[in-house]
Amino acid sequence: MFDSGGARAHLVQLDRSWLEVACKHDTSPDVMRLLGEMSCASILLSASLKYEGSVILQIHGDGPVRLAVAECNAKLGFRSTIKMSETLEPAPGADWKALVNQNNLGRFSVVLDPKIDNQHPYQGIVPLHEAGVAQALESYMQRSEQLPTRLWLACNGERAAGLLLQKMPHQGGTNKKSDAQSEAATEASDDDWERLITLAQTVTAEELLRVEAETLLHRLFWQEAPKLLEDKPVQFSCSCSRARVGRMLKTLGAEEVESILAEQGQVDVHCDFCNAAYHFDAVDCAALFTGEHPPSSEDPSTIH
């Protein structure tokens, strides 16, 4: 926290948890860099959640990347996955536009899911015309949340990292100030904010990925006397389970499920996030619509 500038910074560095995601995907380094940046961005944005919900970043692309999803909950459990086109191959060194927005038909959205009864998820649309994930989200935060925000993201084959700098909203008080005093305070706050940006934008991708967190924060902001808050662990966490898959199948309806059984002999569902496989035979599927619970050799849930 920066008391003088009324701002805060969050830094995330993923190593083992990122490898849990990376090992499940066989695609190019440029594509994985995109997914790593999205993963870190979802974590940085969810770190300020005040409720037991989650932040979901989704890209529906019109290039080699057809779908990219990164989700993080308030406990900093995250998961992410990416699906590629069956006909388009990413060119070596492909940039953001070439991967997800070749024909300007790509869509980027931020979903805030409160996971509270009677509260529906909120979805905001992020412009895709910017240079990358960081710039697109900066524009979104400025327009939708009115919170000046800067992001620096990096990812290589082994690690992913990100730095978020965000100006805090002005707090109301009981002391009345003259117009001149208020204007002077605003100018001072703006100057402090611009100074923090100047310091933060000296960071390199190599520093984000390799320098220990506290050392890096000190290197960037030591003259601002920031207040260090507690470290919080981040972990890969998939929320899929056999029960959830069963509920999803019920929403398809008995007729659709029976047609899959007739064609394939059983219903197979694969989780794109953690690679868990769920199998429902005819008895399992019948139980979904009768309320009975046949014995199963599969674990009822997947826990990481």
N, C-alpha and C positions, 0 to 999 in steps of 0.2 A: 504494500500500500504506500502511496505517495501523498502524504498529507498536504504538502505545499502545492502540488499540482492537482489535487482532487482526482487522482487516477489510481488505477491498479494494473498489475501485470501478472499474468499467469504463464508458467513455463511447463511444458510437458515433454518428456523424453521416454520413448518406448524402445525396448530392446527385446527381451524374451517374449513379451506379449505381442509385439509386432511380428516376430517370427512365427507365432502360432497362426497368424493370419496369412503371412506370406507363403508358408509351406503348403497351404491349401490351394494355391493358385499357380498355374504354369503359364505365364504370359511375359510380355516384354518388360524391361526395367522402367520404361516410360509410363506404362500402364500402372505398374506397382507404385511408382512415385505418386501418381494421381491418387491411388487408393490410400497410400500412407498419409498424404496431406489431408485428405478428407477425414481420415481416422483421427488425426491430431486436432483438426478443427472442431470435430464433434465433441471431443473431450474438453477442449478449451471453452467452448460455448456452454457446455453442461455444468462446468465447475461452479457456476454461479446460481444454479437452480435452487430455488427455495422450497421445492416440493419434490415428492417421490416420483418424478416423471422422467422423461428422456428427451434428448435432442436427436433428431434423425435428419441426416443430409441425404438427398436423393438426386441423382443425375440420370435422366433419360436421354441418352445421346443419339445422334444421327450419324455417327462415324463408327470406327471400329469398336468403341465402347458403347454398348447398348444400355447397360444399367450399372450404376455404381451406388452402393448404399453404405453409409457409416452411421452407427447408432451408439449413443452413450447415455447411461442413466446417471442419476444424481449420486450414486455410490461409485462412480467412475469405472463401472464395468462397461466395456465397449465390445462391439463386433462390427465387422465390415466385410463386404464381398463385392465382386465385380463380375459382370457377364459380358462376353465379347460377341461381336457379330460373327455369323457363320460364313459370311462372304467377304468381309473387309478385313484386311490385315493391317495393323499399325506399322507405318513406315519407321525406320530407325530415326530416333531423334524427334519423333512427332510431338508437336506442341499441343497445348490445351485445345485450341480450335480444331486441329486436325483429328484429335481423339474423340471429341464429344459434340462438336458443333460445325461439321463440315458444310452443311447447307443451311445454317442458321435456324435449324428446327429443334435443336436440343433444348431441354428444360432442366432447370436446377431449382430445387425447392428445399426449404427448411421446415420441418414439422416439429412442433412442440407438443408432446403428448403428456398431459398431466397425470394420466393413469389414476384419475379420481372419478368416482361415481358421479354421473350427471354432467361431467365436463368433457366436451369433445376436443379432439386434437385440433390445433391451429396450424394452418399451412400458409407459408409465405413464399412468394415466387422470387427467385434470385436471378438477376440479369446474367446472361452468359456471354455478353459481348466484351467482358473484361479479359485481362491477360491470363488469369488463372484462378484457382480456388480462393486464395487469399484476397485478391482484389475484388472478386465477385461478392464475397461475404462482407468485406468492408463496405461496399456500396449498399448491400442489403441492410446492415446494421444502422447505417446512417439514415436510410430512407424510412425503415419500418420502426426501429426502436429509438431513433433520434439520439443514439449514443455514438459519438465519435470513437471508432475502433480501428486499430491497425493490427495486421497479422503477418507473421513471418513463418513459413512452413518449409520443411525439408524432409527428404526421405532418400535412403539408399537401400541397398539390398539387405542390410542388417538392422538398420534403425530408422525410426521416424521421430520427428521432433517439431515443436511449434512454440512460438511466443506470441502472446496476445497482450496488447496494450489498450486500455479502455478508459475513457474519461468518465468519471462518475457523475450522475445527475446532481444538480444543485439541491442542497438540503434547505428547506424552509426554516426560518428562525423567528424569534420574537423581537429581535432588535431592529428598529427601523433605521435605514440609512438614507442619506440624501441621494439624489440622482447622480451627483458627481462621485460620491463614494462607491455606489453600486457599479458605475461605469469603470472606475479605476480597478475595483476588485475583479470585474470580468476581464479586463485587459490583462491584469496580472495572471489570472488563471489561464487565459489563452496563451500567454507567453510561456508559462510553465509547461503547458501541454505540448507546445511546439518544441520546447527544449527536450522533453522526454522522447518525442518522436525522433529528433535528430540523434539522440544517443542510441536509441533502439535500432535505428536503421543502419548502424555500423556493424551489426551482427552479420556473420557469414553463415552459410549453410553448414560448413565444416564445424564451426563453433557450436551451432545448435545441436549437431549430432554427436560431437566428441567431448566437449568441455563439460565437466561436472556442473550440475545445476546451480549450486550456491556460488561456485566460482564464477560462472558466467554472469549471473545476476549482479554480483559485486563488480565484475569487470565493466559492465554496461552502466550501472547506476550508482556507483559508490558515492559520488559527490551529492546525490539527492537524498541521502540518509533514509532509504526506504525502510519500512517496518516489515520484517519477514514474518509470514504466517506459517502455519504448520504444513509439512509435507503430507501428501495424501497418495496412497498407492493406487495405481491403475492396473487393471487386469482384464484379460480377454474373458468375456462372459457371454454365453449364448443362452437365450431364454426359451429355446425350443424344447418341447417335451411330447411324449406320446399323447398325453391328454389334450394338449393344444392342437396337435395334428388331428386328433379325433373330432374336436369341435369344428375344425376347418372342413373336414369331410362332411360333417352333418349339414353345414351351410350349403354344400353342393346339392344335397337332397338325395333321397334313397334311389330315385330312378337313375341319376347320373352315376352314383357309386356302383349300382348293380350293372350298369353298362360297362364300366371299367372292369369289374369282376368277370363278366362274360367274355371280354376280349383278352384279358391278361391273366386271369385266374386268381390274382390278388391285387391289392392296391399298394403301390410302393411310393413313398414320399421321401425325398432327400433334402436335407437342410443345406442350403448353399453357404451358410456361415460357418458351420462346424463339421460338415460332412457326415453328420449322423443320419442313419437310414432307419426308416420306420416301415414295417410291413403289416398289412391288415388282410387277413384271409376272410373267407365268406362268413365264418362264425364271428370274427371280430367286427366286421361291418354290420352284421345283423344286430349285434349288441349295441352299436351306436344308436340305433333307432328304436330299440326296445327298452333301453335303460339297464340291461343286464351287463355284467362285467365278467367275461370269461377269463380263465387263468391265462397268463402270457409269460413266456420265457424272457421277454425283453424288459429292460429296465424301464420304469414309468417315466423317467425324465433324463435329460442330459445335463450334467453339471460340470463346469470347468472351474 
